[in-house]
Amino acid sequence: MNPQKHDPDVAHSDAHESVQDPDHREPAAAALPLEGIVIADFSRVLAGPYATMLLADLGAEVIKVEGPGGDDTRSWVPPRRPDGVSTYYAAINRNKKSVVLDFKDPEDLKTAQELAKSADVIIENFKPGGLAKFGLGYDTIAAENPTVIYSSITGFGTQGKGAKYPGYDLIVQAMSGLMSLTGDPEGPPYRAGISVFDVMAGLHSTIGILAALRRRDHTNEGTHVEASLMASAMSGLVNQTHAYVGGGVTPMRMGNAHPSLYPYEAMPTADDDVIIACGNNTQFARFCDVLGIPEIAEDPRFADVGDRTDRREELQPILVEALSKKTAAELFEELNVVGVPCGPINTIKQGVEYAQALGLNPVVQVGGGEQAVPGVRHPLSFSGVVGSFEPRYELPPPALGEHTEEVKQWLAVRKENAS
């Protein structure tokens, strides 16, 4: 963080004071990297809230600003937790404080503007220009808070024709080309099983915010960071978009098959299908050894990755015949022993249980005592020679407006101290 911003003699340094009274905070085992960073979260649904949750896990103080009706995902059910809370909402809103502000109410709007002027980071996913009419656009806020990192997430960018289109993940999955890649070759296109571009845009925004904070360390300057679902799709489709951009090829759906590797898909065994992923010649040779057909790996027709991919229709029946002599469980054990990637096709329940069996401890308790609720572990771990730290899981997803008065009192104290 910028040393100047933490100098008590520099204006706005108190923006970094925790909204919560420091005397009432649980002592941390080690300082988290984003402690002291205040984020005003004007986003809702998935991309923005996912980004701010990841940042909150790493110590940032996230104030979730909601309208009187609350974040849409509060009502996205089923499924529900046993206490009736939407699991969708709960999945992406821990470690935050909720304030309810009605921008049509002059006092509430003033509070929102004060919060924006006090924050290190603002994140929003309104339609382009949607916050500007409330005096909460980047230019207005940066004029009084020049070091602010202002992150905007849109569907199709803020310039050109796309600025007027609302950004929904399903629409972007369709318009980006992802759905044309998903499903059986002879069947209709399908969406992915999650809102993949919302997640990508949230991750890209997180990277942008961290990069902008690092730049601020050196320059003491704020930045407007922009991400869009469509831009995230163009980048996140990686080899598929580059097949067209770099090779003039328009990829189409191939079911579970891979356009550039074979075998790299679901394959039948004596009982269940398994995923086989041979990414190079060595893995393919070991795969053939386990199947009892080592001569196939030495056959000039299938000796190299490109040869196998070009001749997949010729190779497939040979492999299927050999696979039929082993069960899925046998293959999983035997192939992983020799370093050939292989895995079962699990349900979400089985996936969580398998992650637990691997020692990844995917389920954590968020909050303490009777208020504790289960959550999914932060995806990163941190260790080093000198020391390590763990992401925090202090606050359960907040009830609507749970911290409104607390945040208003903090702003009042901050304003008094600044005068």
C-alpha positions in Angstrom: 0.0 0.0 0.0 1.1 3.5 -0.7 3.2 4.8 2.2 2.0 8.3 1.7 -1.6 7.2 2.1 -0.7 5.9 5.5 1.1 8.9 6.7 -1.1 10.5 9.4 -0.2 13.9 8.2 -1.6 13.3 4.7 -5.2 14.1 3.9 -7.6 11.1 3.6 -5.2 8.7 5.5 -8.1 7.9 7.8 -9.9 6.3 4.9 -7.9 3.2 5.8 -9.2 2.9 9.4 -11.3 -0.2 9.9 -15.1 0.4 10.0 -15.1 -1.9 12.9 -13.6 -0.7 16.2 -10.1 -2.1 16.3 -10.5 -2.9 20.0 -13.3 -5.3 19.2 -11.6 -7.2 16.4 -10.3 -10.7 16.8 -6.4 -10.7 16.9 -5.1 -12.1 13.6 -2.3 -14.7 13.6 -0.5 -12.7 10.9 -1.2 -9.4 9.0 -3.2 -9.9 5.9 -1.9 -8.2 2.7 -5.0 -6.0 2.2 -5.6 -4.9 5.7 -6.5 -1.2 5.8 -7.9 -1.1 2.3 -11.5 0.0 2.3 -13.7 -1.1 -0.6 -17.0 0.4 -1.4 -18.9 -2.3 -3.3 -21.7 -1.0 -5.5 -21.8 -4.2 -7.4 -24.4 -7.0 -7.3 -25.1 -10.5 -8.6 -21.8 -12.4 -9.3 -18.8 -10.8 -11.0 -18.3 -7.9 -8.7 -19.3 -9.7 -5.4 -17.0 -12.6 -6.3 -14.1 -10.2 -6.8 -14.8 -8.3 -3.5 -15.2 -11.5 -1.5 -11.7 -12.7 -2.7 -10.3 -9.3 -1.7 -12.1 -9.4 1.7 -10.7 -12.8 2.4 -7.3 -11.2 2.1 -8.1 -8.5 4.6 -9.8 -5.7 2.8 -12.7 -4.0 4.5 -15.6 -4.4 2.1 -18.8 -2.4 2.5 -21.6 -3.9 0.4 -24.0 -1.1 -0.7 -27.5 -2.5 -1.5 -30.7 -0.9 -2.5 -33.9 -1.4 -0.3 -34.6 -4.6 -2.2 -31.1 -6.0 -1.7 -28.8 -7.8 -4.0 -30.8 -9.8 -6.6 -29.2 -13.1 -5.6 -30.7 -12.9 -2.1 -33.9 -14.1 -3.8 -32.3 -16.6 -6.2 -33.6 -19.9 -4.8 -33.5 -22.8 -4.6 -31.2 -24.1 -3.2 -31.4 -22.6 0.3 -29.3 -23.0 3.4 -31.2 -24.6 6.3 -31.9 -21.0 7.6 -33.5 -20.1 4.3 -30.7 -18.0 3.0 -30.0 -18.3 -0.8 -26.8 -20.5 -1.3 -26.1 -18.4 -4.4 -26.0 -15.2 -2.3 -24.0 -16.9 0.5 -21.4 -18.3 -1.9 -20.0 -14.8 -2.8 -20.7 -12.4 0.1 -18.8 -13.5 3.2 -16.4 -11.1 5.0 -18.6 -8.1 4.0 -20.7 -5.5 5.8 -24.1 -4.6 4.3 -25.6 -1.1 4.2 -28.9 -0.3 2.7 -28.9 3.1 0.8 -31.8 4.3 -1.4 -30.2 6.7 -3.9 -33.6 8.4 -4.3 -33.4 9.5 -0.7 -31.1 12.6 -0.5 -29.6 11.6 2.9 -28.9 8.1 1.7 -27.4 9.4 -1.5 -25.2 11.7 0.5 -24.0 8.8 2.6 -23.2 6.8 -0.6 -21.2 9.8 -1.9 -19.3 10.1 1.4 -18.5 6.4 1.4 -17.2 6.7 -2.2 -15.0 9.6 -1.3 -13.6 7.7 1.7 -12.8 4.4 -0.1 -9.5 3.1 -1.5 -11.4 1.0 -4.0 -14.8 1.3 -5.6 -16.3 -1.5 -7.6 -19.5 -1.3 -9.6 -21.4 -3.1 -12.4 -24.1 -0.6 -13.3 -24.8 0.1 -16.9 -22.2 2.5 -18.3 -23.0 6.0 -16.8 -25.5 4.5 -14.4 -23.8 5.8 -11.3 -22.7 9.1 -12.8 -26.2 10.5 -12.6 -26.0 10.1 -8.8 -22.7 11.9 -8.5 -20.9 8.5 -8.1 -19.2 8.3 -11.5 -15.4 8.0 -11.7 -14.7 11.6 -12.8 -16.8 13.0 -9.9 -15.4 10.8 -7.2 -11.8 11.1 -8.5 -12.0 14.9 -8.3 -12.3 14.6 -4.5 -10.6 11.2 -4.0 -7.8 11.3 -6.6 -6.1 8.1 -5.3 -9.2 6.0 -5.6 -9.1 2.7 -7.6 -12.4 2.7 -9.5 -13.3 -0.7 -11.0 -16.2 -1.0 -13.5 -17.6 -4.2 -14.8 -19.9 -4.2 -17.8 -21.2 -6.6 -20.3 -19.7 -5.2 -23.5 -17.5 -2.3 -22.5 -18.2 1.4 -22.0 -17.5 2.6 -25.6 -19.3 1.9 -28.9 -22.5 0.1 -29.5 -22.0 -2.5 -26.8 -22.3 0.1 -24.0 -26.1 0.1 -24.3 -26.4 -3.7 -23.9 -27.1 -5.2 -20.5 -24.4 -7.8 -19.4 -25.7 -11.2 -18.5 -23.4 -14.2 -18.5 -25.8 -16.4 -20.6 -26.0 -13.7 -23.3 -22.2 -13.4 -23.5 -21.8 -17.2 -23.6 -24.0 -17.1 -26.7 -22.5 -14.1 -28.3 -18.9 -14.9 -27.6 -19.1 -18.3 -29.3 -18.7 -20.4 -26.2 -22.1 -22.1 -26.7 -21.1 -23.1 -30.2 -18.3 -25.1 -28.6 -20.4 -26.8 -25.9 -22.5 -29.9 -26.4 -22.7 -32.9 -28.7 -21.6 -32.2 -32.4 -25.0 -33.4 -33.6 -27.0 -31.7 -30.8 -27.9 -28.1 -29.9 -25.4 -25.6 -28.3 -25.3 -25.5 -24.6 -24.3 -23.0 -21.9 -21.6 -24.0 -19.4 -22.8 -25.3 -16.1 -21.7 -22.1 -14.3 -21.7 -18.4 -15.1 -18.1 -18.8 -16.5 -17.6 -15.3 -17.8 -19.0 -13.6 -14.7 -16.4 -15.5 -12.8 -13.7 -14.6 -15.3 -14.6 -10.9 -15.2 -14.5 -11.0 -11.5 -11.1 -12.6 -11.5 -9.8 -10.1 -14.1 -11.2 -7.2 -12.1 -9.4 -8.5 -9.0 -6.1 -8.6 -11.0 -6.8 -5.1 -12.2 -7.5 -3.8 -8.8 -4.4 -5.3 -7.3 -2.3 -4.0 -10.2 -3.7 -0.5 -9.7 -3.1 -0.6 -6.0 0.5 -1.6 -6.7 0.8 1.3 -9.2 -0.6 3.6 -6.6 2.2 2.6 -4.2 4.7 4.1 -6.6 2.7 7.1 -8.1 0.1 8.0 -5.4 -2.4 8.1 -8.4 -5.7 6.4 -8.7 -6.9 4.5 -11.8 -10.2 3.6 -13.5 -10.0 -0.2 -14.1 -12.5 -1.5 -16.7 -13.4 -5.1 -17.4 -16.2 -6.6 -19.4 -17.7 -10.0 -19.7 -17.2 -10.0 -23.5 -13.5 -9.0 -23.2 -13.1 -11.7 -20.5 -14.7 -14.1 -22.9 -12.3 -13.2 -25.8 -9.3 -13.7 -23.5 -10.7 -16.7 -21.6 -11.5 -18.7 -24.6 -7.8 -18.8 -25.2 -6.9 -21.5 -27.8 -10.3 -21.4 -29.3 -10.4 -17.6 -30.1 -6.8 -17.9 -31.2 -7.7 -20.7 -33.6 -9.6 -18.1 -35.5 -7.4 -15.1 -34.9 -4.2 -16.8 -35.6 -5.2 -19.7 -37.9 -8.4 -18.6 -39.6 -10.2 -21.7 -38.2 -13.6 -21.5 -36.7 -13.8 -24.1 -34.0 -17.1 -26.0 -33.5 -18.4 -28.2 -30.7 -16.9 -31.7 -30.4 -18.6 -33.0 -27.3 -15.9 -34.0 -24.8 -13.2 -34.2 -27.4 -10.3 -31.9 -27.7 -9.5 -30.2 -31.0 -5.7 -30.6 -30.7 -5.2 -33.7 -28.5 -6.3 -37.4 -28.5 -7.0 -39.2 -26.3 -8.2 -36.3 -24.2 -11.8 -36.9 -23.3 -14.3 -39.2 -21.6 -13.8 -42.8 -22.6 -15.7 -46.1 -21.9 -14.4 -48.9 -19.7 -15.8 -52.2 -18.6 -18.2 -50.3 -16.3 -18.1 -46.5 -16.2 -16.7 -43.7 -18.3 -13.5 -42.1 -17.2 -11.5 -39.0 -18.3 -8.3 -39.8 -20.1 -5.9 -36.9 -20.7 -2.7 -37.8 -22.7 -1.0 -34.5 -23.3 2.3 -35.8 -24.8 3.9 -38.8 -26.3 5.4 -40.1 -23.1 2.0 -40.2 -21.4 0.5 -42.0 -24.4 3.2 -44.6 -24.4 2.5 -45.3 -20.7 -1.2 -45.3 -21.3 -0.7 -48.0 -24.0 1.5 -50.0 -21.7 -1.2 -50.1 -19.0 -3.7 -51.2 -21.6 -1.4 -54.0 -22.8 -1.0 -52.6 -26.3 2.6 -51.0 -26.2 3.0 -51.6 -29.9 0.3 -48.9 -30.6 2.5 -46.2 -29.1 5.3 -47.3 -31.5 3.1 -47.4 -34.6 4.1 -44.6 -37.0 0.5 -43.8 -37.5 0.1 -42.8 -33.9 3.6 -41.8 -32.9 3.1 -38.1 -32.4 0.4 -35.9 -30.9 -0.6 -34.5 -34.3 -0.7 -38.0 -35.9 -3.0 -39.3 -33.1 -5.3 -36.3 -33.4 -5.5 -36.5 -37.2 -6.2 -40.2 -37.1 -8.5 -40.3 -34.0 -11.2 -42.2 -35.9 -8.7 -44.9 -36.7 -7.2 -45.0 -33.2 -10.4 -44.8 -31.2 -11.7 -48.4 -31.8 -8.3 -49.8 -30.8 -8.3 -48.0 -27.5 -12.0 -48.7 -26.8 -11.4 -52.4 -27.2 -8.4 -52.4 -24.8 -10.3 -50.2 -22.3 -13.2 -52.6 -22.2 -11.0 -55.1 -20.3 -10.5 -52.8 -17.3 -12.9 -51.1 -14.9 -12.9 -47.4 -14.3 -11.5 -47.9 -10.8 -8.6 -50.1 -12.1 -7.7 -47.6 -14.7 -7.8 -44.7 -12.3 -5.3 -46.5 -10.0 -3.0 -47.9 -12.7 -2.8 -44.8 -14.8 -2.2 -42.4 -12.0 0.6 -44.6 -10.7 2.5 -44.2 -14.0 1.7 -40.5 -14.3 -1.1 -40.6 -16.9 -3.9 -38.2 -16.0 -7.1 -40.0 -15.4 -10.2 -39.2 -13.3 -13.8 -40.2 -12.7 -16.7 -38.0 -13.7 -18.0 -36.9 -10.3 -21.1 -35.1 -9.1 -20.5 -31.8 -7.2 -21.0 -33.8 -4.0 -18.4 -36.3 -5.0 -16.1 -33.6 -6.1 -16.2 -31.8 -2.7 -15.7 -35.1 -1.0 -12.7 -36.0 -3.2 -11.1 -32.6 -2.6 -11.5 -33.3 1.1 -9.9 -36.8 0.7 -7.0 -35.1 -1.0 -6.4 -32.9 2.0 -7.4 -29.7 0.3 -10.0 -29.0 3.0 -12.5 -27.3 0.7 -15.1 -26.5 3.4 -14.4 -23.9 6.0 -16.5 -22.4 8.8 -17.2 -18.7 8.3 -17.8 -16.8 11.5 -17.8 -18.2 15.0 -20.1 -19.7 17.6 -23.7 -20.1 16.8 -23.4 -17.7 13.8 -20.9 -19.9 12.0 -21.9 -21.1 8.5 -20.1 -23.4 6.1 -18.3 -21.9 3.1 -15.9 -22.8 0.4 -12.2 -22.2 1.1 -10.4 -19.3 -0.6 -8.6 -20.8 -3.6 -5.1 -19.5 -2.7 -2.7 -20.5 0.1 0.4 -18.5 1.1 3.6 -19.6 2.7 7.2 -18.4 2.9 10.5 -18.8 4.6 9.8 -16.0 7.1 6.2 -16.7 7.7 2.8 -17.5 6.2 -0.8 -16.3 6.4 -4.2 -17.7 5.9 -7.2 -15.9 4.2 -9.8 -14.9 6.8 -13.3 -16.3 7.3 -14.5 -13.9 10.0 -17.9 -12.6 8.9 -20.8 -14.7 7.6 -22.6 -13.3 4.6 -24.5 -10.3 6.1 -28.2 -9.8 6.5 -29.6 -7.0 4.4 -28.6 -3.7 6.0 -27.0 -5.4 9.0 -24.2 -2.8 9.3 -26.0 0.3 8.0 -25.8 2.2 11.3 -22.2 1.0 12.0 -21.0 2.3 8.7 -22.9 5.6 9.1 -21.3 6.2 12.5 -17.8 5.4 11.0 -18.4 8.0 8.3 -19.5 10.5 10.8 -16.4 10.0 13.0 -14.2 10.2 9.9 -15.8 13.4 8.8 -15.4 14.9 12.3 -11.8 13.9 12.5 -11.1 15.4 9.1 -12.6 18.8 10.0 
